[in-house]
């Protein structure tokens, strides 16, 4: 990393002038820690992974988990072509089947019109590639034909390109069908743009002072099945996964809200909210895990190139495509899920988390400089990790003894 990049990150990554160009009514900047997760080997390549997050223990947990996966060759990942879905809502139709047939007959014309708006994406080999149709009869507003425009966005997230194409083709669809278009907007359930990751952790690497590795493997699998079966557990399980993924998404200037929406919608795709990961044991007794979720990420356009810290995050990764970024994020999600399940299945999630939380409490109580670590350690030694105790220590002039 160059000195100029270090200075950019130390200054918060974004000047007031830049902030005022990104959004409206700017009165300041809000900084979050920018960290690096280590030990990640993905498809035989080593990565330093940028992460932006305020929650303690996430970066350390991901790095530790990646080290255990690294022992068996790291993560193997894959991803779909970057095809996004744009939706057009057609109403006031006499017959949904007839309207669909009319649109299918004119599909080539519709795609040509959509690609008239594709610009640089089409020059890079992307653009509109097809139509899908969904019939939704008997709604409170009448029968509805939903047309999906399938759009290859290449290395962009793609929202602006798709929305522009949809608005351009809506009048043509009205003329073809005699219907009325209401909404025309992309879908954040980008299940044509999936990313997957899988890996193996040896049972012997999971041994603790109180439990053999095989017992820990069983406990992790049991915890994973709990999340697959129960939506109350799955919500927290998936939140932990997104702790890792969102941190990468933020560090690279992508839209974490879109990613969250897509991930949770995908988790409920079969009408039952469930886990994004699956864990099992092989014949040797070692632990296997896999994750699959939609990840609509970009490396061009938007804040990925406008935010100085996001540009540094992308440079740090050294990635060459949006698909590669999605695969890295998926691997981080699997690592974070493993780390959380391992903690839950052994010492409990609070032991390590609360040790890190003690630093936050020391800061919140007013500790400064080296006093932060001293107060945090005293809280840990006492087993009393509470804000009131941290304030009492500082008020009493606490010093290292």
N, C-alpha and C positions, 0 to 999 in steps of 0.2 A: 504494500500500500504506500502511495506517495505521501509526502508531508502535507501537500495541499489537501488531500483527501482526509487525512487525520484531523487537520484543522477544521474541515467542513463538518465532520462528525462531532467534534468537540464543541462546535458552536451550535449544535442542534440540527444541522443539515439544511436549514431553510432560513433565508433572510426575510426581513419584514417586506421588502420590495417584492420578493418572489411569492410570499404568502398572499399578498394583495392581488396578485395576478391569477392565483389558483381559485379562490372563492370570493364571496361577497362579504362586506361589512367586517373586514378583518380588524381586530383590536390587539392581537398578540399572536404568540405561537405556543404550542403545547408540546413539550418534549417527552419522549419515552426512551428507555434504554435501548441502545443498538448493540447487540452482542453477536458472538460467533459460536456456533455449535461445531464441535470437532469430531473426528473419528469416522466420518461418513464415507463409506465405500459403496458406490452405486454403479451397477453394471461395469464393475472392474475399474472404475475411476474414482479417485479420491476428491472429496469436496470439503471446503470450508463453507458452512451454511450461515448466512446472515439471518438474524432473528430480532424482531422488534417486539418487546413484550415487557409488561411491568410486574408480572406474577413471578414470585420467587420459585426457584428450583426447576423451572421448565427447561432452561438451556442446559443446566448440569445434568438433568435426567436424560434429555435427548442425547447428549454427548456420551454418557455412560452406556445407554442402551446401544448406541451405534457401535461402541467398542466391542460389546458382546456379539453383535451381529457380524462385525468385521472378522471375528475369529473363524467364521464359516464362509467367508467370501463376501460378506456384505449383503446389500439389498439387490434384488433383481426387479426391475421395473419395466413397465410398458405403458403405452398411451395410444388413444385413438387419433385419427386425423382431426385437426381443429375445426370441427363442424359445429356451428351454433344453430339454434332454432329461433326463427322469428315467427310470431303468431299474428294472423289476421282473423278478426272476428266478423263473420258475415251473418247478417240477420235479414228478416223480411223475405225469406225464400219460400217459394211454393213447395219445392221438393228438394230435400238435401241431396238425394242420389242424383237427380238431374243436374243440379248445380255442380256437384263434384265431377260428373262426366264432362260438363262443359269446360271446366277448368283444366281437366286432364287433356282434353283435346287441344287446348291452347297453351299447354305447359311450356313449349319451346319459346313462344312469344313472351310469356310472363317472365321466364328466366332471362331472356335477352333484355327486357326492360329493367329487371333488377340489376343486371350486370352493367347497364349503362351508368349506374351510380357506384360501381365497385371501385373505380379509380385505381389507386396504387395496389390494393389487395389483388385485383385481377391481374395486374402486371406481374405480381409475384406468384401467380399460379392459383389464386383463390377465386372466390366469387360464388354466386348462386349455383347450386348443383342439382336441386330437386325440390319437389313438393310432396308433402304428406297431408292427409286429410283425417279429421276427427269429427264425427257426428255427435252432437249433444242435443237430443230431442227433449221436448217437454220441459224446458226450463221456465222459471217465472216470467221470462221475457220472450218466450217462444222458442221455436227450434233454432239451433245454432250450428253453423258449419265453421269449424276452425281449420284454417289452412296454415300449415307449417312450411315456411320457407327455409330450406336447408342451405346454409351459407358457410363456405370454407373461408375462415378468417386469417389463415396462415399464422403469423407470429403476433397478431393483435388479440386483445380480449374480444373486440369485435362489436361492441354495443352500438357505437355510432354508425358503423358501416351498415349493420343490419337494419337499424331503425330508419336510416335514410332510404334504403332499398324498399322497405315495407311501405313507407309513405308514398314512394314513387309508383309502386305497382297497385296500390289500393284502388285508384279510379278505374284502372283497366279491369280489375276483378269485378267491380260493380257493373261495368258495361257488359262484361261477358255473362254474368249471372242474373242481372236485373235486381240483385240484392243490395243491401246497404252495409258498408263497412263501418264498424264502430272503432274498437281498439286495434292498433297495429304497433306491436312492441315485441322486443326480444323476450325469450323465456330464460330465467336463471336456472331452471332445471335442465342443465346442459348435458343430458345423458347420452348425447352423441359424441361427447368429448370426455371420455372416461380416462382416468389414470389409475394404475395399479402398482402395488409393491408387495413383495414377499421376501421372507428371510427365515433363517434358522438360528436358534440359540441352543448350544449344547447344554444338556441337563447338568453336567458336572460344573458348568459355569454359574449355575443357579444355587449351588449349595450355600447354606448359611450356618452359623454356629448352632442353630437350633433345629435345622431341617435339612434333610438330604435333597439333592437336586430333583430327584423324581417326585418328591412330595411337592416341591415348589411348582414344577411343571403341572402337576394335577390341579393345584390350587389356581394357577393362572387360567387353565382351560375351564375350570368350573366358573371362574369369574366371567370369562368370555361368554359362556353359555347363558349365564344369568342375564347379560346385556342383550343377547340375541332373543331371549324369551320375554323380557319384561321392559316395557317402555319407560318406566320410572328409572330403572337402572341405565337403560340405553341412553337416556338424555344426558346423564352425567358422564357416562362412558365416552359418548361422542364429543361432549364438551372438552374432555381431556385431549382427544385426538386433535380437535381444532385449536387447542392451545399451541400445538406445534405448527400446524399448517398456517393458521392465521398469522403467526409471528413471521413466517417466511413471506407470506403474501404482503404484509405491511412493509417488510424490509425491502421489497422489490417494487413498491409503489402500485400494487394491484388492489383490486376492490374486494376487501375481505367480507363485506356485507353480501355481495353477490355469491361469493364462494360459500359462505355460511348457509345462505338460503338454498343453494343448490344441493349442498351436502345433506341438510336435514330433510329436504323434500325427497331426495333419493332414498334416504333411510326409511321413509314411509311409503315407498312406491307401491308396495303390495297391500296397502291398507293397514299395515301394522308397523309401527315405528320400531326399528331394530338397530343392531350394531352395524357399524361400517367396517368392522374387522371380524376375522374368524381365526381361531387358534386351535391347533390339534397336535397330537404326539405321533411321531413316526415309529417304525419298528425298533429303532435303536433307543427310543425313549427321549429323543431330543424334541424341543419345542419348535413348531412351525407357526408362522403367522402370515396373514395376508390382509390387504386393504384394497377396496375399490370404491371410488367416488368420482363424481364429475368435478373437474377442475378447469374452469375457464380463466386461464391466465395469459398475460401478454408480456412481451418484451419490447414492444414498440407502441408509441402513442400514449396519451394520458400522462399520469404522474410518473410512469416508469421512466420517462425521459425528461420530464419537467422538474422533478424533485431531485436535488443534488444527492441526497442520501440514498434514494432509490437507485440512482445510476451507479453509485459505489457498490450497493448490494449486488446488482447484476454483474458488475465487473468482478467482484470477489468470487462469485460462482463460476464465472467463465463459461456460461452456457451459450449455446448456439441457436436455440429455438424455444418457442413457447412450450412445446411438448416436453422438452428436457426439463424446463422449470417445473412443469406439473408433476413430472416423475420424481424430482427432488422433493417437492412438497409432500407427495404421497409417502415417500420413504420416511420423512420426518414425522408424519402423522402416525405411521406404524411404530416408529421408535418411541414416540411419546406414549402411545397406548401401552406398549410393552412395559415401559418404565413405571407407569401408573399401576398397572395390574400386578407387577412384581412387588411394588411397595405395599399395595393393599393385601397381597397374599402372604407377605412375610411380616415386616415390622409395623405395618399400618401406614397410611399415607401421611399422618401428622408428624411422625418422628423427624423426617428430613425436612418436610415443608415448614414446620414450625421453627426449626433452627434458622432457616433463611428468613422467615417472617420476623424473627427477633430483630433483625437489622432494620426492617421497615418500622417496627414499633419504636426503636431507638431514635430514628430520624423523626418520626411523628411526635415524639416526646421532647424534641429540641436538641438532641445530641448533635455535636459538630465534630468534624475531623476524626482524629483517632479515637475520640470518645464513643463513636458509634459502635465500633467493634467491641470495645470494653463493656459497654452497657449491654450489648446483645449477648456477649458471653456470660455475663453475670445472670441475665435472665435465664439462659439455658442451664447454667450450673445450679440455679435454684429450682429449676423446673417450674418457673412461674413466669411464663411468657405472656405478659399482660401489659397493656398500655399504662395502667395506673402504677404498676411497679416500676416501669421505665421512668415515668415522671418523678416518682419518689426518689429514685437513685440520682437523677440529675439534680433535683431540688436539694438533695443532701450533699451536693458537691462530689459525687462519686468519682473516684480516681482508681487507677489500677493499683492493687496492693500486692 
